[in-house]
């Protein structure tokens, strides 16, 4: 699989930041968020592999946080997760998704970056899930 250049990664992260305002709006509208998460899971299912597992974990975390049953995540981190999901489903990104195989590299990189930035929170959430 093709690797992203540093310039491409910077552009992807800049685009990601642009999704944060929309992410905040999604967090205020649970029905709209539910549709977004369903679309993200559908896209991830078509791509499979690690991306699918990562999206499934993020969706579980978002649902638990939004319902109030899990409280270990700040609003800022919720916004970052939703912004990454918006990047994933957006047809406008650094590498267009219609390019076979390569078109998903930037999507996976943004999701991986968010996963890494909330690694401790994900670890805590997994432990919480196992205990419930």
N, C-alpha and C positions, 0 to 999 in steps of 0.2 A: 504494500500500500504506500502511496506517495506521502511524504512528510511535508508538513507546512513549513515554509520559510519563516524566519523571524518577522519579516515585513507582513506576511500573510497573517500570522498570529496576532500581530499588533492591530491589523485592520479588523480582524474578527472580534477582538476584545473591545475595540472602539464601537463596532456595531452592536455588540452585546450591551454595552453601557446605554446605547440608545433605546434598548428595549426595557430599561428599568422603569420608565414612566408608565408604559403600558402595563408592565407587570404589577405595579401598584394598583392600577385600575382593575385588573383581573382579581386581585386579592380582595377587593371590595365587593365583587359580584360572584357569589359562590356558584351560581348556575353557569355563568360564562367560564369560570375556572374549571368546572367539571367537564365542559365540552372541550376545553383546551387540553386537559389531561387525557381525555379519551383519544383525542387526535394524536397526541404525542405517543401514546402507547401503541396506537395503530401503526404509526410510522416506524416506531422502534421494532414492532413485531415483523414488519417487512424486512428490516435490516438485520435483525437478530443479534446474536452474540452478546458481547459485553455491553453494547449500547442498550439492548433490551433490558438486561439485568439492572443497569444503572438507572434507566428511566423508571422501571418498576419500583425500585427503592425510593427514588425521589418522589414519585407519585404517592406511595404509601406514607412517606414523611409529611408531604403537603396535606394529605387528607387528614392524617391524625392531628396535625397542627391546627388546621382550619376548623376542625370539629371541636377543638379544645381538649381532646383526650391526651394529647402530648404537648407539653409546654416548654420543651427544652430548646427552642429555636427562636432567635430574634427576628423581628420584622425585616430587618436588613437582609438577613440570610434567606428568608422566605422570598423576598423580592429577587434576590440573585438566582434562586432556583427557577422561579417562574420566568425570569428574563432569559435564562439558558434554554428553557423549554420553548419559549417564543422564537429564539434563534433557530432551534432545531426545526420547527415547523415552517419557518419563513422561507419562501422561495428566493428571497433576496439575501444572499450571503456571499462570503468571499469566494467560495468555489461553488458554482451553481450545481444544485442537486441532480439535474438531468444528466450530468456527466457521469457515466457508469463508474462505480467504485470510488473514484477520486472525489466525486461530488459530495461525499459524506465525511471527508476527512476533517473539514473545519467544524462541522456539527459535533463530531465526536470529540474534537479538541476542546471546544467550549464546554461541553458537558463534563469532560474529564477535569478541566480547570476548576469548575464549580465544585465538583466532587472532592477535589484535593483541598480546596479552600474551606470546606466544611467537614473535613475528614473526622475531626474529633466529635462533632455533632452527629455524624452518621454512625460512628462507633457507639455513642451513647444511645442513639435511637434503636440500633439493632439490639443492644442489650435490653432496652426497655421493651421492645417487641417480644423478645424471647421470654421476658418475665411476665407478660400479660396473657 
